[in-house]
Amino acid sequence: MSDIDEQIRNALTAEDQQAIDEIDDSAGLFELIGLTFTGKQAWLSYYMYFLGIVVAAAFVYFVIQYLGTSDIKSSLNWALLILGCGFALTMLKVLGWQQMQKAEIMREIKRLEMRIMLVSEKNQR
């Protein structure tokens, strides 16, 4: 921790210190996933997870069909569908991680705003 952070913490009252401590808690993975299901773009998260379940189920079905075929042409068709599902799942995961990162950045911005507000309130007293 830097010297200025220590000076700010020493200048705060107990209530302000408690508020800062609550803000300083970093989010875990499951909390970040939960954050993606709130806000204006929550529908996107619901849609991505629903689509991910559908594509994963199709992937399992295609693998079963691939393993049950005996001729080369149909096995290649099933293999292409399996690859397509793999690409779709990869894209859904990338989009999901981007949503989580966006939620985490928004959370950090709110933390900084809260710190600035607390410090400015302290300076005005």
Phi and psi in radians as a Rosetta constraint file:
Dihedral C 1 N 2 CA 2 C 2 CIRCULARHARMONIC -1.425 0.35
Dihedral N 2 CA 2 C 2 N 3 CIRCULARHARMONIC 2.956 0.35
Dihedral C 2 N 3 CA 3 C 3 CIRCULARHARMONIC -1.143 0.35
Dihedral N 3 CA 3 C 3 N 4 CIRCULARHARMONIC -0.703 0.35
Dihedral C 3 N 4 CA 4 C 4 CIRCULARHARMONIC -1.142 0.35
Dihedral N 4 CA 4 C 4 N 5 CIRCULARHARMONIC -0.658 0.35
Dihedral C 4 N 5 CA 5 C 5 CIRCULARHARMONIC -1.067 0.35
Dihedral N 5 CA 5 C 5 N 6 CIRCULARHARMONIC -0.726 0.35
Dihedral C 5 N 6 CA 6 C 6 CIRCULARHARMONIC -1.149 0.35
Dihedral N 6 CA 6 C 6 N 7 CIRCULARHARMONIC -0.682 0.35
Dihedral C 6 N 7 CA 7 C 7 CIRCULARHARMONIC -1.143 0.35
Dihedral N 7 CA 7 C 7 N 8 CIRCULARHARMONIC -0.700 0.35
Dihedral C 7 N 8 CA 8 C 8 CIRCULARHARMONIC -1.137 0.35
Dihedral N 8 CA 8 C 8 N 9 CIRCULARHARMONIC -0.775 0.35
Dihedral C 8 N 9 CA 9 C 9 CIRCULARHARMONIC -1.101 0.35
Dihedral N 9 CA 9 C 9 N 10 CIRCULARHARMONIC -0.656 0.35
Dihedral C 9 N 10 CA 10 C 10 CIRCULARHARMONIC -1.204 0.35
Dihedral N 10 CA 10 C 10 N 11 CIRCULARHARMONIC -0.515 0.35
Dihedral C 10 N 11 CA 11 C 11 CIRCULARHARMONIC -1.405 0.35
Dihedral N 11 CA 11 C 11 N 12 CIRCULARHARMONIC -0.268 0.35
Dihedral C 11 N 12 CA 12 C 12 CIRCULARHARMONIC -1.400 0.35
Dihedral N 12 CA 12 C 12 N 13 CIRCULARHARMONIC 2.632 0.35
Dihedral C 12 N 13 CA 13 C 13 CIRCULARHARMONIC -1.346 0.35
Dihedral N 13 CA 13 C 13 N 14 CIRCULARHARMONIC 3.047 0.35
Dihedral C 13 N 14 CA 14 C 14 CIRCULARHARMONIC -1.120 0.35
Dihedral N 14 CA 14 C 14 N 15 CIRCULARHARMONIC -0.681 0.35
Dihedral C 14 N 15 CA 15 C 15 CIRCULARHARMONIC -1.142 0.35
Dihedral N 15 CA 15 C 15 N 16 CIRCULARHARMONIC -0.758 0.35
Dihedral C 15 N 16 CA 16 C 16 CIRCULARHARMONIC -1.131 0.35
Dihedral N 16 CA 16 C 16 N 17 CIRCULARHARMONIC -0.689 0.35
Dihedral C 16 N 17 CA 17 C 17 CIRCULARHARMONIC -1.106 0.35
Dihedral N 17 CA 17 C 17 N 18 CIRCULARHARMONIC -0.704 0.35
Dihedral C 17 N 18 CA 18 C 18 CIRCULARHARMONIC -1.129 0.35
Dihedral N 18 CA 18 C 18 N 19 CIRCULARHARMONIC -0.715 0.35
Dihedral C 18 N 19 CA 19 C 19 CIRCULARHARMONIC -1.101 0.35
Dihedral N 19 CA 19 C 19 N 20 CIRCULARHARMONIC -0.723 0.35
Dihedral C 19 N 20 CA 20 C 20 CIRCULARHARMONIC -1.128 0.35
Dihedral N 20 CA 20 C 20 N 21 CIRCULARHARMONIC -0.722 0.35
Dihedral C 20 N 21 CA 21 C 21 CIRCULARHARMONIC -1.099 0.35
Dihedral N 21 CA 21 C 21 N 22 CIRCULARHARMONIC -0.655 0.35
Dihedral C 21 N 22 CA 22 C 22 CIRCULARHARMONIC -1.153 0.35
Dihedral N 22 CA 22 C 22 N 23 CIRCULARHARMONIC -0.648 0.35
Dihedral C 22 N 23 CA 23 C 23 CIRCULARHARMONIC -1.216 0.35
Dihedral N 23 CA 23 C 23 N 24 CIRCULARHARMONIC -0.624 0.35
Dihedral C 23 N 24 CA 24 C 24 CIRCULARHARMONIC -1.237 0.35
Dihedral N 24 CA 24 C 24 N 25 CIRCULARHARMONIC -0.210 0.35
Dihedral C 24 N 25 CA 25 C 25 CIRCULARHARMONIC -1.105 0.35
Dihedral N 25 CA 25 C 25 N 26 CIRCULARHARMONIC 2.164 0.35
Dihedral C 25 N 26 CA 26 C 26 CIRCULARHARMONIC -1.525 0.35
Dihedral N 26 CA 26 C 26 N 27 CIRCULARHARMONIC 2.595 0.35
Dihedral C 26 N 27 CA 27 C 27 CIRCULARHARMONIC -1.428 0.35
Dihedral N 27 CA 27 C 27 N 28 CIRCULARHARMONIC 2.479 0.35
Dihedral C 27 N 28 CA 28 C 28 CIRCULARHARMONIC -1.541 0.35
Dihedral N 28 CA 28 C 28 N 29 CIRCULARHARMONIC -3.130 0.35
Dihedral C 28 N 29 CA 29 C 29 CIRCULARHARMONIC -1.077 0.35
Dihedral N 29 CA 29 C 29 N 30 CIRCULARHARMONIC -0.811 0.35
Dihedral C 29 N 30 CA 30 C 30 CIRCULARHARMONIC -1.210 0.35
Dihedral N 30 CA 30 C 30 N 31 CIRCULARHARMONIC -0.563 0.35
Dihedral C 30 N 31 CA 31 C 31 CIRCULARHARMONIC -1.177 0.35
Dihedral N 31 CA 31 C 31 N 32 CIRCULARHARMONIC -0.672 0.35
Dihedral C 31 N 32 CA 32 C 32 CIRCULARHARMONIC -1.154 0.35
Dihedral N 32 CA 32 C 32 N 33 CIRCULARHARMONIC -0.688 0.35
Dihedral C 32 N 33 CA 33 C 33 CIRCULARHARMONIC -1.088 0.35
Dihedral N 33 CA 33 C 33 N 34 CIRCULARHARMONIC -0.733 0.35
Dihedral C 33 N 34 CA 34 C 34 CIRCULARHARMONIC -1.093 0.35
Dihedral N 34 CA 34 C 34 N 35 CIRCULARHARMONIC -0.596 0.35
Dihedral C 34 N 35 CA 35 C 35 CIRCULARHARMONIC -1.138 0.35
Dihedral N 35 CA 35 C 35 N 36 CIRCULARHARMONIC -0.489 0.35
Dihedral C 35 N 36 CA 36 C 36 CIRCULARHARMONIC -1.262 0.35
Dihedral N 36 CA 36 C 36 N 37 CIRCULARHARMONIC -0.286 0.35
Dihedral C 36 N 37 CA 37 C 37 CIRCULARHARMONIC -1.646 0.35
Dihedral N 37 CA 37 C 37 N 38 CIRCULARHARMONIC 0.244 0.35
Dihedral C 37 N 38 CA 38 C 38 CIRCULARHARMONIC -2.155 0.35
Dihedral N 38 CA 38 C 38 N 39 CIRCULARHARMONIC 2.776 0.35
Dihedral C 38 N 39 CA 39 C 39 CIRCULARHARMONIC 1.675 0.35
Dihedral N 39 CA 39 C 39 N 40 CIRCULARHARMONIC -3.002 0.35
Dihedral C 39 N 40 CA 40 C 40 CIRCULARHARMONIC -1.234 0.35
Dihedral N 40 CA 40 C 40 N 41 CIRCULARHARMONIC -0.469 0.35
Dihedral C 40 N 41 CA 41 C 41 CIRCULARHARMONIC -1.825 0.35
Dihedral N 41 CA 41 C 41 N 42 CIRCULARHARMONIC 0.451 0.35
Dihedral C 41 N 42 CA 42 C 42 CIRCULARHARMONIC -1.119 0.35
Dihedral N 42 CA 42 C 42 N 43 CIRCULARHARMONIC -0.561 0.35
Dihedral C 42 N 43 CA 43 C 43 CIRCULARHARMONIC -1.033 0.35
Dihedral N 43 CA 43 C 43 N 44 CIRCULARHARMONIC -0.599 0.35
Dihedral C 43 N 44 CA 44 C 44 CIRCULARHARMONIC -1.138 0.35
Dihedral N 44 CA 44 C 44 N 45 CIRCULARHARMONIC -0.711 0.35
Dihedral C 44 N 45 CA 45 C 45 CIRCULARHARMONIC -1.156 0.35
Dihedral N 45 CA 45 C 45 N 46 CIRCULARHARMONIC -0.787 0.35
Dihedral C 45 N 46 CA 46 C 46 CIRCULARHARMONIC -1.026 0.35
Dihedral N 46 CA 46 C 46 N 47 CIRCULARHARMONIC -0.774 0.35
Dihedral C 46 N 47 CA 47 C 47 CIRCULARHARMONIC -1.103 0.35
Dihedral N 47 CA 47 C 47 N 48 CIRCULARHARMONIC -0.757 0.35
Dihedral C 47 N 48 CA 48 C 48 CIRCULARHARMONIC -1.136 0.35
Dihedral N 48 CA 48 C 48 N 49 CIRCULARHARMONIC -0.758 0.35
Dihedral C 48 N 49 CA 49 C 49 CIRCULARHARMONIC -1.193 0.35
Dihedral N 49 CA 49 C 49 N 50 CIRCULARHARMONIC -0.680 0.35
Dihedral C 49 N 50 CA 50 C 50 CIRCULARHARMONIC -1.098 0.35
Dihedral N 50 CA 50 C 50 N 51 CIRCULARHARMONIC -0.803 0.35
Dihedral C 50 N 51 CA 51 C 51 CIRCULARHARMONIC -1.100 0.35
Dihedral N 51 CA 51 C 51 N 52 CIRCULARHARMONIC -0.652 0.35
Dihedral C 51 N 52 CA 52 C 52 CIRCULARHARMONIC -1.087 0.35
Dihedral N 52 CA 52 C 52 N 53 CIRCULARHARMONIC -0.701 0.35
Dihedral C 52 N 53 CA 53 C 53 CIRCULARHARMONIC -1.162 0.35
Dihedral N 53 CA 53 C 53 N 54 CIRCULARHARMONIC -0.726 0.35
Dihedral C 53 N 54 CA 54 C 54 CIRCULARHARMONIC -1.114 0.35
Dihedral N 54 CA 54 C 54 N 55 CIRCULARHARMONIC -0.780 0.35
Dihedral C 54 N 55 CA 55 C 55 CIRCULARHARMONIC -1.168 0.35
Dihedral N 55 CA 55 C 55 N 56 CIRCULARHARMONIC -0.662 0.35
Dihedral C 55 N 56 CA 56 C 56 CIRCULARHARMONIC -1.137 0.35
Dihedral N 56 CA 56 C 56 N 57 CIRCULARHARMONIC -0.681 0.35
Dihedral C 56 N 57 CA 57 C 57 CIRCULARHARMONIC -1.144 0.35
Dihedral N 57 CA 57 C 57 N 58 CIRCULARHARMONIC -0.723 0.35
Dihedral C 57 N 58 CA 58 C 58 CIRCULARHARMONIC -1.113 0.35
Dihedral N 58 CA 58 C 58 N 59 CIRCULARHARMONIC -0.671 0.35
Dihedral C 58 N 59 CA 59 C 59 CIRCULARHARMONIC -1.030 0.35
Dihedral N 59 CA 59 C 59 N 60 CIRCULARHARMONIC -0.814 0.35
Dihedral C 59 N 60 CA 60 C 60 CIRCULARHARMONIC -1.094 0.35
Dihedral N 60 CA 60 C 60 N 61 CIRCULARHARMONIC -0.763 0.35
Dihedral C 60 N 61 CA 61 C 61 CIRCULARHARMONIC -1.068 0.35
Dihedral N 61 CA 61 C 61 N 62 CIRCULARHARMONIC -0.771 0.35
Dihedral C 61 N 62 CA 62 C 62 CIRCULARHARMONIC -1.133 0.35
Dihedral N 62 CA 62 C 62 N 63 CIRCULARHARMONIC -0.655 0.35
Dihedral C 62 N 63 CA 63 C 63 CIRCULARHARMONIC -1.129 0.35
Dihedral N 63 CA 63 C 63 N 64 CIRCULARHARMONIC -0.747 0.35
Dihedral C 63 N 64 CA 64 C 64 CIRCULARHARMONIC -1.082 0.35
Dihedral N 64 CA 64 C 64 N 65 CIRCULARHARMONIC -0.757 0.35
Dihedral C 64 N 65 CA 65 C 65 CIRCULARHARMONIC -1.153 0.35
Dihedral N 65 CA 65 C 65 N 66 CIRCULARHARMONIC -0.668 0.35
Dihedral C 65 N 66 CA 66 C 66 CIRCULARHARMONIC -1.090 0.35
Dihedral N 66 CA 66 C 66 N 67 CIRCULARHARMONIC -0.761 0.35
Dihedral C 66 N 67 CA 67 C 67 CIRCULARHARMONIC -1.223 0.35
Dihedral N 67 CA 67 C 67 N 68 CIRCULARHARMONIC -0.364 0.35
Dihedral C 67 N 68 CA 68 C 68 CIRCULARHARMONIC -1.603 0.35
Dihedral N 68 CA 68 C 68 N 69 CIRCULARHARMONIC -0.079 0.35
Dihedral C 68 N 69 CA 69 C 69 CIRCULARHARMONIC -1.541 0.35
Dihedral N 69 CA 69 C 69 N 70 CIRCULARHARMONIC 2.721 0.35
Dihedral C 69 N 70 CA 70 C 70 CIRCULARHARMONIC -2.047 0.35
Dihedral N 70 CA 70 C 70 N 71 CIRCULARHARMONIC -0.420 0.35
Dihedral C 70 N 71 CA 71 C 71 CIRCULARHARMONIC -1.689 0.35
Dihedral N 71 CA 71 C 71 N 72 CIRCULARHARMONIC 2.729 0.35
Dihedral C 71 N 72 CA 72 C 72 CIRCULARHARMONIC -1.192 0.35
Dihedral N 72 CA 72 C 72 N 73 CIRCULARHARMONIC -0.737 0.35
Dihedral C 72 N 73 CA 73 C 73 CIRCULARHARMONIC -1.083 0.35
Dihedral N 73 CA 73 C 73 N 74 CIRCULARHARMONIC -0.848 0.35
Dihedral C 73 N 74 CA 74 C 74 CIRCULARHARMONIC -1.227 0.35
Dihedral N 74 CA 74 C 74 N 75 CIRCULARHARMONIC -0.592 0.35
Dihedral C 74 N 75 CA 75 C 75 CIRCULARHARMONIC -1.167 0.35
Dihedral N 75 CA 75 C 75 N 76 CIRCULARHARMONIC -0.609 0.35
Dihedral C 75 N 76 CA 76 C 76 CIRCULARHARMONIC -1.168 0.35
Dihedral N 76 CA 76 C 76 N 77 CIRCULARHARMONIC -0.665 0.35
Dihedral C 76 N 77 CA 77 C 77 CIRCULARHARMONIC -1.081 0.35
Dihedral N 77 CA 77 C 77 N 78 CIRCULARHARMONIC -0.792 0.35
Dihedral C 77 N 78 CA 78 C 78 CIRCULARHARMONIC -1.154 0.35
Dihedral N 78 CA 78 C 78 N 79 CIRCULARHARMONIC -0.637 0.35
Dihedral C 78 N 79 CA 79 C 79 CIRCULARHARMONIC -1.138 0.35
Dihedral N 79 CA 79 C 79 N 80 CIRCULARHARMONIC -0.676 0.35
Dihedral C 79 N 80 CA 80 C 80 CIRCULARHARMONIC -1.124 0.35
Dihedral N 80 CA 80 C 80 N 81 CIRCULARHARMONIC -0.680 0.35
Dihedral C 80 N 81 CA 81 C 81 CIRCULARHARMONIC -1.147 0.35
Dihedral N 81 CA 81 C 81 N 82 CIRCULARHARMONIC -0.658 0.35
Dihedral C 81 N 82 CA 82 C 82 CIRCULARHARMONIC -1.106 0.35
Dihedral N 82 CA 82 C 82 N 83 CIRCULARHARMONIC -0.770 0.35
Dihedral C 82 N 83 CA 83 C 83 CIRCULARHARMONIC -1.087 0.35
Dihedral N 83 CA 83 C 83 N 84 CIRCULARHARMONIC -0.704 0.35
Dihedral C 83 N 84 CA 84 C 84 CIRCULARHARMONIC -1.074 0.35
Dihedral N 84 CA 84 C 84 N 85 CIRCULARHARMONIC -0.727 0.35
Dihedral C 84 N 85 CA 85 C 85 CIRCULARHARMONIC -1.130 0.35
Dihedral N 85 CA 85 C 85 N 86 CIRCULARHARMONIC -0.685 0.35
Dihedral C 85 N 86 CA 86 C 86 CIRCULARHARMONIC -1.086 0.35
Dihedral N 86 CA 86 C 86 N 87 CIRCULARHARMONIC -0.755 0.35
Dihedral C 86 N 87 CA 87 C 87 CIRCULARHARMONIC -1.121 0.35
Dihedral N 87 CA 87 C 87 N 88 CIRCULARHARMONIC -0.733 0.35
Dihedral C 87 N 88 CA 88 C 88 CIRCULARHARMONIC -1.113 0.35
Dihedral N 88 CA 88 C 88 N 89 CIRCULARHARMONIC -0.745 0.35
Dihedral C 88 N 89 CA 89 C 89 CIRCULARHARMONIC -1.120 0.35
Dihedral N 89 CA 89 C 89 N 90 CIRCULARHARMONIC -0.680 0.35
Dihedral C 89 N 90 CA 90 C 90 CIRCULARHARMONIC -1.091 0.35
Dihedral N 90 CA 90 C 90 N 91 CIRCULARHARMONIC -0.783 0.35
Dihedral C 90 N 91 CA 91 C 91 CIRCULARHARMONIC -1.126 0.35
Dihedral N 91 CA 91 C 91 N 92 CIRCULARHARMONIC -0.706 0.35
Dihedral C 91 N 92 CA 92 C 92 CIRCULARHARMONIC -1.117 0.35
Dihedral N 92 CA 92 C 92 N 93 CIRCULARHARMONIC -0.680 0.35
Dihedral C 92 N 93 CA 93 C 93 CIRCULARHARMONIC -1.166 0.35
Dihedral N 93 CA 93 C 93 N 94 CIRCULARHARMONIC -0.719 0.35
Dihedral C 93 N 94 CA 94 C 94 CIRCULARHARMONIC -1.093 0.35
Dihedral N 94 CA 94 C 94 N 95 CIRCULARHARMONIC -0.789 0.35
Dihedral C 94 N 95 CA 95 C 95 CIRCULARHARMONIC -1.105 0.35
Dihedral N 95 CA 95 C 95 N 96 CIRCULARHARMONIC -0.676 0.35
Dihedral C 95 N 96 CA 96 C 96 CIRCULARHARMONIC -1.106 0.35
Dihedral N 96 CA 96 C 96 N 97 CIRCULARHARMONIC -0.745 0.35
Dihedral C 96 N 97 CA 97 C 97 CIRCULARHARMONIC -1.161 0.35
Dihedral N 97 CA 97 C 97 N 98 CIRCULARHARMONIC -0.615 0.35
Dihedral C 97 N 98 CA 98 C 98 CIRCULARHARMONIC -1.136 0.35
Dihedral N 98 CA 98 C 98 N 99 CIRCULARHARMONIC -0.688 0.35
Dihedral C 98 N 99 CA 99 C 99 CIRCULARHARMONIC -1.100 0.35
Dihedral N 99 CA 99 C 99 N 100 CIRCULARHARMONIC -0.723 0.35
Dihedral C 99 N 100 CA 100 C 100 CIRCULARHARMONIC -1.158 0.35
Dihedral N 100 CA 100 C 100 N 101 CIRCULARHARMONIC -0.704 0.35
Dihedral C 100 N 101 CA 101 C 101 CIRCULARHARMONIC -1.137 0.35
Dihedral N 101 CA 101 C 101 N 102 CIRCULARHARMONIC -0.669 0.35
Dihedral C 101 N 102 CA 102 C 102 CIRCULARHARMONIC -1.104 0.35
Dihedral N 102 CA 102 C 102 N 103 CIRCULARHARMONIC -0.757 0.35
Dihedral C 102 N 103 CA 103 C 103 CIRCULARHARMONIC -1.104 0.35
Dihedral N 103 CA 103 C 103 N 104 CIRCULARHARMONIC -0.675 0.35
Dihedral C 103 N 104 CA 104 C 104 CIRCULARHARMONIC -1.192 0.35
Dihedral N 104 CA 104 C 104 N 105 CIRCULARHARMONIC -0.690 0.35
Dihedral C 104 N 105 CA 105 C 105 CIRCULARHARMONIC -1.141 0.35
Dihedral N 105 CA 105 C 105 N 106 CIRCULARHARMONIC -0.725 0.35
Dihedral C 105 N 106 CA 106 C 106 CIRCULARHARMONIC -1.094 0.35
Dihedral N 106 CA 106 C 106 N 107 CIRCULARHARMONIC -0.664 0.35
Dihedral C 106 N 107 CA 107 C 107 CIRCULARHARMONIC -1.128 0.35
Dihedral N 107 CA 107 C 107 N 108 CIRCULARHARMONIC -0.728 0.35
Dihedral C 107 N 108 CA 108 C 108 CIRCULARHARMONIC -1.157 0.35
Dihedral N 108 CA 108 C 108 N 109 CIRCULARHARMONIC -0.672 0.35
Dihedral C 108 N 109 CA 109 C 109 CIRCULARHARMONIC -1.098 0.35
Dihedral N 109 CA 109 C 109 N 110 CIRCULARHARMONIC -0.736 0.35
Dihedral C 109 N 110 CA 110 C 110 CIRCULARHARMONIC -1.117 0.35
Dihedral N 110 CA 110 C 110 N 111 CIRCULARHARMONIC -0.648 0.35
Dihedral C 110 N 111 CA 111 C 111 CIRCULARHARMONIC -1.090 0.35
Dihedral N 111 CA 111 C 111 N 112 CIRCULARHARMONIC -0.776 0.35
Dihedral C 111 N 112 CA 112 C 112 CIRCULARHARMONIC -1.122 0.35
Dihedral N 112 CA 112 C 112 N 113 CIRCULARHARMONIC -0.715 0.35
Dihedral C 112 N 113 CA 113 C 113 CIRCULARHARMONIC -1.069 0.35
Dihedral N 113 CA 113 C 113 N 114 CIRCULARHARMONIC -0.716 0.35
Dihedral C 113 N 114 CA 114 C 114 CIRCULARHARMONIC -1.137 0.35
Dihedral N 114 CA 114 C 114 N 115 CIRCULARHARMONIC -0.725 0.35
Dihedral C 114 N 115 CA 115 C 115 CIRCULARHARMONIC -1.106 0.35
Dihedral N 115 CA 115 C 115 N 116 CIRCULARHARMONIC -0.762 0.35
Dihedral C 115 N 116 CA 116 C 116 CIRCULARHARMONIC -1.103 0.35
Dihedral N 116 CA 116 C 116 N 117 CIRCULARHARMONIC -0.729 0.35
Dihedral C 116 N 117 CA 117 C 117 CIRCULARHARMONIC -1.104 0.35
Dihedral N 117 CA 117 C 117 N 118 CIRCULARHARMONIC -0.766 0.35
Dihedral C 117 N 118 CA 118 C 118 CIRCULARHARMONIC -1.135 0.35
Dihedral N 118 CA 118 C 118 N 119 CIRCULARHARMONIC -0.712 0.35
Dihedral C 118 N 119 CA 119 C 119 CIRCULARHARMONIC -1.190 0.35
Dihedral N 119 CA 119 C 119 N 120 CIRCULARHARMONIC -0.725 0.35
Dihedral C 119 N 120 CA 120 C 120 CIRCULARHARMONIC -1.166 0.35
Dihedral N 120 CA 120 C 120 N 121 CIRCULARHARMONIC -0.629 0.35
Dihedral C 120 N 121 CA 121 C 121 CIRCULARHARMONIC -1.124 0.35
Dihedral N 121 CA 121 C 121 N 122 CIRCULARHARMONIC -0.695 0.35
Dihedral C 121 N 122 CA 122 C 122 CIRCULARHARMONIC -1.147 0.35
Dihedral N 122 CA 122 C 122 N 123 CIRCULARHARMONIC -0.693 0.35
Dihedral C 122 N 123 CA 123 C 123 CIRCULARHARMONIC -1.223 0.35
Dihedral N 123 CA 123 C 123 N 124 CIRCULARHARMONIC -0.473 0.35
Dihedral C 123 N 124 CA 124 C 124 CIRCULARHARMONIC -1.397 0.35
Dihedral N 124 CA 124 C 124 N 125 CIRCULARHARMONIC -0.322 0.35
